[in-house]
Amino acid sequence: MIKGNFASAQLHSGFWKGLPVMMGYFPIGFAFGILAANTGLTIIDTVLMSVFVYAGSAQLISLGLIEGGAGVLAIASTTFLVNLRHMLMSAALAPYLGHLSRFQQAAFSYELTDETFAVHSTSFYKEKEPPPGRIFATNILAHFSWITSSFLGAWTGSLLADLEAWGLDYALPAMFISLLVLQIGSKRHLFIAVFSLVFSTLLFYYTDGHWYILVATVIGATTGAVRDSKRKKELDTFS
């Protein structure tokens, strides 16, 4: 009985920890579904992408590339670069997941996102062995909300004949602009953002294909890493 009550308490705790993520996923997933329908994806295509890809930024970027006629290699390469951060997030949480089975670890990594990482990291650092019931309750709730909102958005988008009349065609660039603004926390961040914007724009006008996105991403990230490395060395020198 005690064991059953403990499991129930962990599921309840996982639900409440995942609730803010669910509330945040609904509007973004809904917008993704609408944009997917506008791009030409069917409701089934949209839902399957949310089930198997489950990466909001990568899914949204893929829509833009698909609409622009990009090839599979360009889409796969861009998605790979965008999702590289998941390796760092997984590495940060790995020391706290040793008590899970291989299958559980694989399932956890499959459903790890920026938002669930933020939720788990605040709890994991205070525990030796985070309870699986709470962990997976949070992950499953977040994933379910993303799939559901994507479906509802795709269904709604399939009913709207003219998305431009509702201003929904601007949802994708507006979303990325807002995400970019939230990431700019210093003058260095602003410099990298402007540098990447100018560089990608020049590549867009003077090169063919959609590789300008991939090239600008790599160059911008490398520039930021070099600047941060130099700044760290300068601080170490003065200290």
C-alpha positions as a Markdown table, in Angstrom:
| # | Residue | x | y | z |
|---|---|---|---|---|
| 1 | Met | 0.0 | 0.0 | 0.0 |
| 2 | Ile | 2.8 | 2.3 | 0.9 |
| 3 | Lys | 4.5 | 1.5 | -2.4 |
| 4 | Gly | 1.3 | 2.2 | -4.3 |
| 5 | Asn | 0.8 | 5.5 | -2.5 |
| 6 | Phe | 4.5 | 6.5 | -3.3 |
| 7 | Ala | 4.0 | 5.7 | -7.0 |
| 8 | Ser | 0.8 | 7.7 | -7.1 |
| 9 | Ala | 2.5 | 10.6 | -5.3 |
| 10 | Gln | 5.3 | 10.6 | -7.9 |
| 11 | Leu | 2.9 | 10.6 | -10.8 |
| 12 | His | 1.0 | 13.4 | -9.2 |
| 13 | Ser | 4.2 | 15.4 | -8.7 |
| 14 | Gly | 5.3 | 14.7 | -12.3 |
| 15 | Phe | 2.0 | 16.0 | -13.6 |
| 16 | Trp | 2.2 | 19.3 | -11.7 |
| 17 | Lys | 5.9 | 19.7 | -12.8 |
| 18 | Gly | 4.9 | 19.1 | -16.4 |
| 19 | Leu | 1.8 | 21.3 | -16.4 |
| 20 | Pro | 3.6 | 24.6 | -17.1 |
| 21 | Val | 5.4 | 23.0 | -20.0 |
| 22 | Met | 2.1 | 21.7 | -21.3 |
| 23 | Met | 0.5 | 25.2 | -21.1 |
| 24 | Gly | 3.5 | 26.6 | -23.0 |
| 25 | Tyr | 3.5 | 23.9 | -25.7 |
| 26 | Phe | -0.2 | 24.3 | -26.7 |
| 27 | Pro | 0.1 | 27.7 | -28.4 |
| 28 | Ile | 3.4 | 26.9 | -30.1 |
| 29 | Gly | 2.2 | 23.4 | -31.2 |
| 30 | Phe | -1.0 | 24.8 | -32.4 |
| 31 | Ala | 0.9 | 27.4 | -34.5 |
| 32 | Phe | 3.1 | 24.7 | -35.8 |
| 33 | Gly | 0.1 | 22.6 | -36.9 |
| 34 | Ile | -1.4 | 25.5 | -38.8 |
| 35 | Leu | 1.9 | 26.3 | -40.5 |
| 36 | Ala | 2.3 | 22.6 | -41.4 |
| 37 | Ala | -1.1 | 22.6 | -43.1 |
| 38 | Asn | -0.2 | 25.8 | -44.9 |
| 39 | Thr | 3.1 | 24.2 | -46.1 |
| 40 | Gly | 1.2 | 21.2 | -47.6 |
| 41 | Leu | 1.6 | 18.6 | -44.9 |
| 42 | Thr | -1.4 | 16.4 | -44.1 |
| 43 | Ile | -2.8 | 16.0 | -40.6 |
| 44 | Ile | -1.2 | 12.6 | -40.4 |
| 45 | Asp | 2.2 | 14.0 | -41.6 |
| 46 | Thr | 2.0 | 16.7 | -39.0 |
| 47 | Val | 1.2 | 14.4 | -36.1 |
| 48 | Leu | 3.8 | 11.9 | -37.1 |
| 49 | Met | 6.4 | 14.6 | -37.2 |
| 50 | Ser | 5.5 | 15.6 | -33.7 |
| 51 | Val | 5.6 | 12.0 | -32.5 |
| 52 | Phe | 8.9 | 11.0 | -34.0 |
| 53 | Val | 10.8 | 14.3 | -34.3 |
| 54 | Tyr | 9.5 | 16.1 | -31.3 |
| 55 | Ala | 11.7 | 19.1 | -31.5 |
| 56 | Gly | 9.8 | 22.4 | -31.9 |
| 57 | Ser | 12.6 | 24.5 | -33.3 |
| 58 | Ala | 13.7 | 21.8 | -35.7 |
| 59 | Gln | 10.1 | 21.1 | -36.9 |
| 60 | Leu | 9.5 | 24.8 | -37.5 |
| 61 | Ile | 12.7 | 25.3 | -39.4 |
| 62 | Ser | 11.9 | 22.2 | -41.5 |
| 63 | Leu | 8.6 | 23.7 | -42.5 |
| 64 | Gly | 10.4 | 26.8 | -43.8 |
| 65 | Leu | 12.9 | 24.7 | -45.7 |
| 66 | Ile | 10.2 | 22.4 | -47.1 |
| 67 | Glu | 8.1 | 25.4 | -48.3 |
| 68 | Gly | 11.2 | 26.8 | -50.0 |
| 69 | Gly | 11.9 | 23.6 | -51.8 |
| 70 | Ala | 15.0 | 22.5 | -49.9 |
| 71 | Gly | 16.4 | 19.0 | -50.4 |
| 72 | Val | 16.4 | 16.2 | -47.8 |
| 73 | Leu | 20.1 | 16.6 | -47.1 |
| 74 | Ala | 19.8 | 20.4 | -46.4 |
| 75 | Ile | 16.8 | 19.7 | -44.1 |
| 76 | Ala | 18.6 | 16.9 | -42.3 |
| 77 | Ser | 21.8 | 18.8 | -41.8 |
| 78 | Thr | 20.1 | 21.9 | -40.5 |
| 79 | Thr | 18.0 | 19.9 | -38.1 |
| 80 | Phe | 21.1 | 18.0 | -36.9 |
| 81 | Leu | 22.9 | 21.3 | -36.1 |
| 82 | Val | 19.9 | 22.8 | -34.4 |
| 83 | Asn | 19.5 | 19.8 | -32.2 |
| 84 | Leu | 23.1 | 19.4 | -31.2 |
| 85 | Arg | 22.3 | 21.1 | -28.0 |
| 86 | His | 20.5 | 18.0 | -26.9 |
| 87 | Met | 23.8 | 16.2 | -26.5 |
| 88 | Leu | 24.9 | 18.8 | -24.0 |
| 89 | Met | 21.6 | 18.6 | -22.1 |
| 90 | Ser | 21.8 | 14.8 | -22.0 |
| 91 | Ala | 25.3 | 14.9 | -20.8 |
| 92 | Ala | 24.4 | 17.3 | -18.0 |
| 93 | Leu | 21.6 | 15.0 | -16.7 |
| 94 | Ala | 23.3 | 11.6 | -17.4 |
| 95 | Pro | 24.9 | 11.4 | -13.9 |
| 96 | Tyr | 21.5 | 11.4 | -12.3 |
| 97 | Leu | 20.0 | 8.6 | -14.5 |
| 98 | Gly | 22.4 | 5.7 | -13.7 |
| 99 | His | 19.6 | 3.9 | -11.7 |
| 100 | Leu | 17.4 | 3.6 | -14.8 |
| 101 | Ser | 17.5 | 0.7 | -17.2 |
| 102 | Arg | 18.9 | 1.1 | -20.7 |
| 103 | Phe | 15.4 | 1.2 | -22.1 |
| 104 | Gln | 14.3 | 3.9 | -19.6 |
| 105 | Gln | 17.4 | 6.0 | -20.4 |
| 106 | Ala | 16.7 | 5.7 | -24.1 |
| 107 | Ala | 13.0 | 6.7 | -23.5 |
| 108 | Phe | 14.1 | 9.6 | -21.4 |
| 109 | Ser | 16.5 | 10.9 | -24.0 |
| 110 | Tyr | 13.9 | 10.6 | -26.7 |
| 111 | Glu | 11.5 | 12.9 | -24.9 |
| 112 | Leu | 14.1 | 15.4 | -23.6 |
| 113 | Thr | 13.4 | 19.0 | -24.7 |
| 114 | Asp | 14.6 | 22.4 | -23.6 |
| 115 | Glu | 11.6 | 22.8 | -21.4 |
| 116 | Thr | 11.7 | 19.4 | -19.8 |
| 117 | Phe | 15.4 | 19.8 | -19.3 |
| 118 | Ala | 14.8 | 23.0 | -17.3 |
| 119 | Val | 12.2 | 21.2 | -15.2 |
| 120 | His | 14.3 | 18.1 | -14.5 |
| 121 | Ser | 17.6 | 20.0 | -13.9 |
| 122 | Thr | 16.1 | 22.0 | -11.0 |
| 123 | Ser | 15.0 | 18.8 | -9.3 |
| 124 | Phe | 17.8 | 16.4 | -10.2 |
| 125 | Tyr | 20.5 | 18.5 | -8.5 |
| 126 | Lys | 18.8 | 17.9 | -5.2 |
| 127 | Glu | 18.4 | 14.1 | -5.6 |
| 128 | Lys | 20.6 | 11.1 | -5.9 |
| 129 | Glu | 18.1 | 8.9 | -7.8 |
| 130 | Pro | 15.1 | 10.9 | -9.2 |
| 131 | Pro | 12.0 | 8.6 | -9.2 |
| 132 | Pro | 11.1 | 7.3 | -12.7 |
| 133 | Gly | 7.4 | 7.7 | -12.1 |
| 134 | Arg | 7.7 | 11.5 | -11.7 |
| 135 | Ile | 10.3 | 11.8 | -14.5 |
| 136 | Phe | 8.2 | 10.0 | -17.1 |
| 137 | Ala | 4.9 | 11.6 | -16.0 |
| 138 | Thr | 6.4 | 15.0 | -16.8 |
| 139 | Asn | 7.9 | 13.8 | -20.1 |
| 140 | Ile | 4.7 | 12.0 | -21.3 |
| 141 | Leu | 2.5 | 14.9 | -20.4 |
| 142 | Ala | 4.7 | 17.4 | -22.3 |
| 143 | His | 4.9 | 15.2 | -25.3 |
| 144 | Phe | 1.2 | 14.4 | -25.3 |
| 145 | Ser | 0.4 | 18.1 | -25.2 |
| 146 | Trp | 2.7 | 18.8 | -28.2 |
| 147 | Ile | 1.1 | 16.1 | -30.3 |
| 148 | Thr | -2.4 | 17.1 | -29.4 |
| 149 | Ser | -1.8 | 20.8 | -30.1 |
| 150 | Ser | -0.1 | 19.9 | -33.4 |
| 151 | Phe | -3.1 | 17.9 | -34.4 |
| 152 | Leu | -5.6 | 20.6 | -33.5 |
| 153 | Gly | -3.5 | 23.2 | -35.4 |
| 154 | Ala | -3.2 | 21.0 | -38.5 |
| 155 | Trp | -7.0 | 20.3 | -38.4 |
| 156 | Thr | -7.7 | 24.1 | -38.0 |
| 157 | Gly | -5.2 | 25.0 | -40.7 |
| 158 | Ser | -6.8 | 22.5 | -43.1 |
| 159 | Leu | -10.1 | 24.3 | -42.7 |
| 160 | Leu | -8.8 | 27.8 | -43.3 |
| 161 | Ala | -8.6 | 28.6 | -47.0 |
| 162 | Asp | -6.6 | 31.9 | -46.7 |
| 163 | Leu | -4.1 | 32.0 | -43.8 |
| 164 | Glu | -2.8 | 35.4 | -44.9 |
| 165 | Ala | -6.2 | 36.9 | -44.2 |
| 166 | Trp | -5.8 | 35.9 | -40.5 |
| 167 | Gly | -2.1 | 37.0 | -40.5 |
| 168 | Leu | -1.1 | 33.4 | -39.7 |
| 169 | Asp | 1.5 | 33.3 | -42.5 |
| 170 | Tyr | 3.6 | 35.5 | -40.3 |
| 171 | Ala | 3.4 | 33.2 | -37.3 |
| 172 | Leu | 6.6 | 31.3 | -38.2 |
| 173 | Pro | 9.0 | 34.3 | -38.6 |
| 174 | Ala | 7.3 | 36.1 | -35.7 |
| 175 | Met | 7.9 | 33.0 | -33.5 |
| 176 | Phe | 11.6 | 32.9 | -34.4 |
| 177 | Ile | 12.0 | 36.6 | -33.9 |
| 178 | Ser | 10.5 | 36.3 | -30.4 |
| 179 | Leu | 12.8 | 33.4 | -29.6 |
| 180 | Leu | 15.8 | 35.3 | -30.8 |
| 181 | Val | 14.9 | 38.3 | -28.7 |
| 182 | Leu | 14.6 | 36.2 | -25.6 |
| 183 | Gln | 18.1 | 34.7 | -26.2 |
| 184 | Ile | 19.8 | 38.1 | -26.5 |
| 185 | Gly | 21.2 | 38.8 | -23.0 |
| 186 | Ser | 24.3 | 40.9 | -23.7 |
| 187 | Lys | 26.0 | 43.0 | -26.3 |
| 188 | Arg | 28.0 | 39.9 | -27.5 |
| 189 | His | 24.7 | 38.1 | -28.2 |
| 190 | Leu | 23.4 | 41.1 | -30.1 |
| 191 | Phe | 26.6 | 41.3 | -32.2 |
| 192 | Ile | 26.4 | 37.6 | -33.1 |
| 193 | Ala | 22.7 | 37.9 | -34.0 |
| 194 | Val | 23.3 | 40.9 | -36.3 |
| 195 | Phe | 26.4 | 39.3 | -37.8 |
| 196 | Ser | 24.5 | 36.1 | -38.6 |
| 197 | Leu | 21.6 | 38.1 | -40.0 |
| 198 | Val | 23.9 | 40.1 | -42.4 |
| 199 | Phe | 25.9 | 37.1 | -43.3 |
| 200 | Ser | 22.9 | 34.9 | -44.1 |
| 201 | Thr | 21.3 | 37.7 | -46.1 |
| 202 | Leu | 24.4 | 38.2 | -48.3 |
| 203 | Leu | 24.6 | 34.4 | -48.9 |
| 204 | Phe | 20.9 | 34.4 | -49.8 |
| 205 | Tyr | 21.4 | 37.0 | -52.5 |
| 206 | Tyr | 24.7 | 35.8 | -53.9 |
| 207 | Thr | 24.4 | 32.0 | -53.7 |
| 208 | Asp | 22.0 | 29.4 | -55.0 |
| 209 | Gly | 20.1 | 26.8 | -53.0 |
| 210 | His | 19.2 | 26.8 | -49.3 |
| 211 | Trp | 22.7 | 26.1 | -47.9 |
| 212 | Tyr | 23.0 | 29.8 | -46.8 |
| 213 | Ile | 21.0 | 28.9 | -43.6 |
| 214 | Leu | 23.4 | 26.0 | -42.7 |
| 215 | Val | 26.5 | 28.0 | -43.5 |
| 216 | Ala | 25.4 | 31.1 | -41.6 |
| 217 | Thr | 24.5 | 29.0 | -38.6 |
| 218 | Val | 27.9 | 27.4 | -38.5 |
| 219 | Ile | 29.8 | 30.6 | -39.0 |
| 220 | Gly | 27.7 | 32.5 | -36.5 |
| 221 | Ala | 28.1 | 29.8 | -33.8 |
| 222 | Thr | 31.8 | 29.6 | -34.5 |
| 223 | Thr | 32.2 | 33.4 | -34.2 |
| 224 | Gly | 30.3 | 33.4 | -30.9 |
| 225 | Ala | 32.4 | 30.6 | -29.5 |
| 226 | Val | 35.7 | 32.3 | -30.5 |
| 227 | Arg | 34.6 | 35.6 | -28.9 |
| 228 | Asp | 33.5 | 33.8 | -25.7 |
| 229 | Ser | 36.8 | 32.0 | -25.6 |
| 230 | Lys | 38.8 | 35.2 | -26.0 |
| 231 | Arg | 36.8 | 36.9 | -23.4 |
| 232 | Lys | 37.3 | 34.0 | -20.9 |
| 233 | Lys | 41.1 | 34.1 | -21.5 |
| 234 | Glu | 41.1 | 37.9 | -20.9 |
| 235 | Leu | 39.2 | 37.4 | -17.6 |
| 236 | Asp | 41.5 | 34.6 | -16.5 |
| 237 | Thr | 44.5 | 36.9 | -17.3 |
| 238 | Phe | 43.2 | 39.8 | -15.2 |
| 239 | Ser | 42.2 | 37.5 | -12.3 |
